[in-house]
Amino acid sequence: MNSLPQISEAEYEVMKIVWREAPISTNAVTEILTQKTSWSPKTIQTLLKRLVNKKALTYEKQGRVFVYTPLIEEKSYVRQQSRSFLKRYFDGDMSRMLSACLDEEALSQSEIDSLRAILTSHKK
């Protein structure tokens, strides 16, 4: 598996918007993020540039507007981060991770049913 770029938490917030809305202009990304964060438009533009430099995004200039699309798939990125987290904090033991989560918060019946369905469909 190819290693995907390291993305900061702030860059990940930008990526979530691009994954959801692509193709999307700088102005549209800025409008969405200024409504949900305290970031300035300049900060958002810097994050977009960093993601382009990391080859997580590409852009096309359309007139005077930059339009962004992702170069990496959200599912692939989340999968890589999940594996890394599981390995780093739980030595790859998923049952330890789930147990740690359950120590903090109980599951609803619908969450239990969803997990049961996932586990059943992934039996070896």
C-alpha positions in Angstrom: 0.0 0.0 0.0 1.3 3.4 -0.9 1.9 5.7 2.0 -0.5 8.6 2.0 0.6 12.1 3.1 0.6 13.1 6.7 -2.3 15.6 7.2 -2.7 17.8 10.2 -6.0 18.1 12.0 -6.6 21.5 10.4 -5.7 20.2 6.9 -8.1 17.2 7.6 -11.0 19.7 8.2 -10.2 21.2 4.8 -10.0 17.7 3.2 -13.4 16.7 4.6 -15.0 19.6 2.8 -13.2 19.0 -0.5 -14.1 15.3 -0.3 -17.7 16.1 0.2 -18.0 19.0 -2.2 -15.4 18.5 -5.0 -14.9 20.1 -7.3 -14.9 23.2 -5.1 -13.5 26.7 -5.4 -11.3 28.5 -2.9 -14.1 30.9 -2.1 -16.6 28.0 -1.4 -14.1 26.3 0.9 -13.4 29.6 2.7 -17.1 30.4 3.1 -17.8 27.0 4.7 -14.8 27.1 7.0 -15.2 30.7 8.2 -18.8 29.7 9.3 -17.6 26.8 11.4 -14.1 27.9 12.5 -12.4 31.1 13.6 -9.9 30.8 10.8 -9.1 33.7 8.5 -9.4 33.3 4.7 -5.6 33.6 4.5 -5.2 30.7 6.9 -7.6 28.6 4.8 -5.7 29.5 1.6 -2.5 28.4 3.3 -4.0 25.1 4.3 -5.1 24.5 0.7 -1.6 25.3 -0.6 -0.1 22.9 1.9 -2.5 20.1 0.8 -1.5 20.8 -2.8 2.2 20.6 -1.9 1.6 17.3 -0.1 -0.2 16.0 -3.2 -3.5 15.5 -1.3 -5.2 18.0 -3.6 -4.9 19.2 -7.1 -6.4 22.4 -8.6 -7.4 23.8 -11.9 -7.5 27.5 -12.5 -10.9 28.5 -14.0 -10.7 32.1 -15.0 -9.7 33.9 -11.8 -10.8 31.0 -9.5 -8.9 28.0 -8.3 -11.1 24.8 -8.2 -9.8 21.9 -6.0 -10.3 18.2 -6.3 -8.8 15.5 -4.0 -5.9 13.3 -5.2 -6.4 10.8 -2.3 -9.6 9.0 -1.5 -11.2 9.6 1.9 -11.7 5.9 2.6 -8.1 5.1 1.9 -6.9 7.9 4.1 -9.2 7.0 7.0 -8.2 3.4 6.7 -4.5 4.2 6.9 -5.0 6.5 9.9 -7.2 3.9 11.7 -4.6 1.2 11.2 -1.8 3.5 12.4 -3.9 4.4 15.5 -4.8 0.8 16.3 -1.1 -0.3 16.0 0.3 2.7 17.9 -2.1 2.7 20.9 -3.4 -0.9 21.0 -0.6 -3.0 19.5 -3.0 -3.9 16.7 -5.5 -5.5 19.1 -9.0 -4.3 18.0 -10.7 -5.8 21.0 -8.5 -3.8 23.4 -9.4 -0.6 21.4 -13.2 -1.4 21.6 -12.9 -2.2 25.3 -11.2 1.1 26.0 -13.9 2.9 24.1 -16.6 1.1 26.0 -15.0 2.0 29.3 -15.8 5.6 28.5 -19.2 5.4 26.9 -22.0 2.7 26.7 -23.4 1.7 23.3 -27.0 2.1 22.3 -28.9 -0.9 21.1 -28.7 0.3 17.5 -24.9 0.7 17.8 -24.7 -2.8 19.2 -26.9 -4.1 16.3 -24.7 -2.3 13.8 -21.5 -3.7 15.2 -23.0 -7.2 15.3 -23.9 -6.9 11.6 -20.4 -5.6 10.8 -18.7 -8.4 12.8 -20.9 -11.1 11.2 -20.2 -9.9 7.7 -16.4 -9.9 8.4 -16.1 -13.4 9.9 -13.1 -15.4 8.7 
